[in-house]
Amino acid sequence: MSRMTARLSVRVAAAAAPLLLLPWAAGSAQAHGAPTDPVSRVYACSPEGGAARTAACRAAIAANGAPFTAWDNLRVAGVGGRDRKVIPDGRLCSGNLPAYRGLDLARRDWPATRLSPGGRLTLTYASTIAHTGTFRLYLTKPGYDPSRPLTWSDLPERPFAEVKDPPLRDGAYRMSATLPADRTGRQVLYTIWQNSSTPDTYYSCSDVVFPERWKAAGAKRSTEPAASAPAQASTPVPASPAAHASSAQRPPAGSATPGAGRSDGRAESTTADGTPVAEATHGGSGPSAPLLAGGATAVLLLTGGAALVLRLRRPRRR
C-alpha cells in the first residue's frame, strides 16, 4: 500500500509541476504592465513594439547592453507614494533601475504619439494580471526641454488625471481624461501606477507631440465642417523613417490594435534624425493623430495616383 501511495504522489507531483510555471501560479511577481497607447519608450523599443530600429531605441538598447525584452517589468517595490523621494532626478523613465537606464537618455527623436491640446486622451495600459491600484497621469510643464534629462521639476505637483481601480479588459486597462490645453511641441506623458494589492509601483514615459498654437488654430478652422465625424483612436507611430519601414506598433494579445494613417490625410516631413518639423492635428477633441515618417513617399504616391486618374479620364483619339 505504501508503494502505491508513493507512486501516486510522484505522479501527482509530475502532473502539477508544469502548473507552477503558469503566470497566475507565480503571484504578484508576474503582474506586469506598461502603456502601449500613447506608446511608452520601454514598449516602443521592445521586440514587440516595432520601433527597436529607430536611432533613439538603438541608443537606449546600447546603453542597457540588452534589449527591452521585459518591457512590462519596470517596477519598484516599497515606494508607497514617496516617488519624488525614492526616484532621483534624471532617472524617472527608468525608475532608477539599471536594467532600464537607456530610457533616461535625453533625446528629441523618441517614438512619439500626436495629441490634441485640450483633447480627450484614452490611455491603453497593457497588463498581465488584474490588480487594484491607482494610476496618476502627469504631463510635462509648458517649456519642457526634451534635450535635457527629465526631472521632477519638469512635472506639475498634481497629476492632470487620477484613476483608481479601473477594470482589466482584454488584457489592458483603458482610461480616459481631458488633456491640458496649453501644451505645444514635444512633451512627456508620465504614468505612475501604484498597486494597492502588491508593494510595487510602475513608472513609464510616453513621448507625445502637440502642434504649435498657430498650427493648432489653423487645423481647427480647416476641420470644423467635419467636427461631427467620429474621432479616430490614437495611434503611436515611430518618429523615425527606419521605424516606419520596419513594422507598425504591435500591442500584446488582447489589447487594441491601432490603425494607421493621418486624420487630415497630409504627409509630414522630418529632419535627418526623424524629428517632426511639420506638425498638424485633426483638431477638435479627438484623442490623437499619429506622427508619420516618409512624407516624401506619400506625396509621390498621391501625385502618381492623380496623374493616373487624369490619364484614364482623357478621351482616346480615333
N, C-alpha and C positions, 0 to 999 in steps of 0.2 A: 504493500500500500504506500509506503514511503517513497518507493521508486516512482510510482505513478504520480504522486504528488510533486516530486522533484521534476519529472518530465513536463508536467503540466505548467509548473512555474517557469521553466525555461521557455516553453512555447509562448506563454503569455508575455514574458519579457521581450522575446524576439518580435512578437507582433506589435508590441507597444513602442518599441524603440523608434521606428520611423515617425511616430506621432510626436515625439519630443522635438523633432526638427521643424514642426509646423510653426508659423508665426504666432498663432494665438497661444501656443503652449509655452512661449518664452516670456510672457508677461509684458510689462511696460518697456522692456529693452527693445521690443520690436515696434513700438508705437512711434513711427517717424512721420515726417511731413515737410512740405515746402511749397511756396506759391508757384503755380505754373502759368497763371494769368492774373495780372501782369507778370511776365516771366521773371523769376528770380535769377540772380547770377549763378547760383550753385546748380539750378536745374538747367539753365540755358547751356552751361559749359559741361554738363554731364553727357555721357554717351547717348542717353535718351533725349536730351534737349535739342540736338540738331545744330548747335552753334559752336561746337568744340573747335572748329577750324578757323574761327574768327581770330583776329590779332589779339583781342583782349583775352579771350579764353585760352589761347595758346600761351600767353604770358602768365596767366593765372595758374595753368597746369604746370608750367615750368617752375614757377615759384613754389608750388606744392611738392613737386617731384613725383607726382602721381595724378592720375585723372580723378575727376569727381564722381567716382562710381557710387559712393554712399551719399548721394545728393540729399537724401531725406534724413540724415543723421546729424544735422548741425544743431546740437542741443547742449545745454549746460545745466547741470544738476545743482540744486540748493541755492538758486539765486533768490527766490522768494520775493520778487518785486524790487530788489535792490539793483536793478540793471545798471544804473549810472555809476554805482559804486563798484560793481563787480567787473563790468566790461570797460576796459580803458579806451580813451580816445584813439581813433585810427584803427581800432580792431572791432568796430561794430558789425561789419559784414561777416566776419569770421567767428564772432562770438569769442574771440581771443583763443580759438582752438588752432594749434599749429597745423593740423591736417587740412585746414581751410584758409590758410593765411593768404593765398593768392587772391581771394575775394576782396581783400582790402586794398588792392592796387588802385591808385588814383588815376583814372583814365576817362577820356571823353568818348570812347568808342565801344562801351559795353553794349551788348544786345539790349534793345530798349523797346518799350511799348508806347505808342502815341495815345495821349489822353486829352480830353477837352476840359479847359478851366471851368470850374463850377458844374461840370457834368456829373453823370452818375457812374460810379465805379462799381463793378462787380468783380470781386476778388475770388479766384478759384484756388483753394489751398488743398493740394493732394495729401492724403493721409492714409496710413495703413490700417489703424485700429481706432475706433471711436473713443475719445476721451473727453472728459469735462475740462473746461478751462476758458480763459478769456483772451481774445485777440485784441491787440491795440495797434492801430494803424497811424503812422506818422508820415508826414511829407516834409522834406527839407524846406527851410525858410526861403523867401524870396532873396535872390542874390547869391544863392548857393554856388560854390565854385567846384565843379566836378574834377578839376585838375589837382585838388588838394584832398588828403585823406578825410574821410567822414568822421566828424566828432559830434559829441552830444550837443554842443552849442549850435550845430547846424540844424538841430531838430527843435521844434517847439516843446515847451514843458508838458503840454497836454496833447493827447492824440486827437486827430480830427474825427476818429471813429473808434468805438469800442463795442465789441460783440461778445456776449457771454454764452457759452454752451450752444453753439449752432449745431444743427443735426448733420451727421455724416451721411451723405447720399451718393451712391455710385462712386465711392472711393474718394470723395472730396468734400470739403466744406465750401460753401458759397455764401459770400456776404456782400451786401450792397451798402453803399454810403455815398454821400454827396462830397465831391472834391472841392477844395478851396478854389476860389475864383481868381486869385491874384498870383498864380504861378506862371512863369514863362520859361522856355528853354529846357535844358536837361535838369532833372531833379531825381531824387531817390525816394521811393516808397519803402519805408522801413516798417517791417511787421514783427511784432513780438507776440508769441503765443505762450502764455504762462499756463501750464497744466495745473489743475487742482486735484486730479486723481493720480498724478505722478509728481515727483520732485523736479521735473525737467521744465526748462524754458527754451523755446526755439527762437532763433533770430534769422532774419533774411533781408536782403537788399534787392529790390526790383528797380531797375533803371527805367525811367519814364521820360517822355518829351512832351512839353506843352508848346503850342505855337506862340510866336511873339504877339503882342497886343494888336498891332495894326493888321497882322495877317489873320488873327482870330476874328477881328471885326469884319474884314473882307470876306472871309469864308462864311460867316454867319449871314451876311447880306445875300451871298450867292446861293445859299441853300434854303432860304426862308420858304420858297414855294413848296419845297419837299419836306417841310418840318413834320408833316403828319405821317411820313413813312416810318415803319418800324426800325428801331435802332439796331445796328449790327453789333454782334458780340465783339469784345476787344480781342485783338489778335497780336500776340507777341511775335515779332519777326526779327531775326538778326539784322543789325545795322550794317554789317559788312557784306560786300558783294560776294565774298567767298562763302559766307554762311548761306546766302540766298541760293547759291548754286548747289550747295550740298543737300539740304533737305529742309522741309518745314518742321515746325515745332511738333513734337510727338508726346503728348501727355501720357501718363501711365494709364493702364487699362481702367476703364470705368469713369475717367474724367472726361470733361467736354473737349471735343476736338475743334480747335479754332479754324475758322475759314481763312481764305486768302484774298488779297486784293485790297485796294484802297476804296473808301466810300465815295470819293469825289472823282475817281477814275483817272486822275492825273499821275504822271510819273514824277519821281523825285530824284534830283541829282545829289551826289555825295562827293566829299573830298577824298583824297587818296587813302586816308585811314578809315574811311567808312562813316565819318561823322556827317549827319544830315545837314544840308545847307538850304534846302527849300522845304520848309515845314509848313504843312497845311492841316486843317482839321475839318471834319464833316460838320462842325458847328452844332448848335442846339444842345441837348442834354444827353446825347448818346454816350456810351461808356468810353469808347476809344476807337482809334483807327490806326492801322499798322504803319511802321516805318518800312519802306520798300527800298531795296538796293537794285542796281541795274536799271536805272531810269532810261538810259540810252536805248537799251534793248526794247523797252516798252514803246518808246517813241518810234523806233524803226518798224515795229510790228503794226502800230496804228497807221503809220504813213503808208506802208505797203498794202495794208488792207483797204485803205481808202482809194488808192490807185487802182487796185483790182476791181473794186466796185464800179468805179468810173469807166473802166475799160469794158466791163461786161454790159454796162448800160448803153455804151456808144453803139449806134446802129451800124450794121455792116454795109459796106458799099457793094453794089452789084455791078 
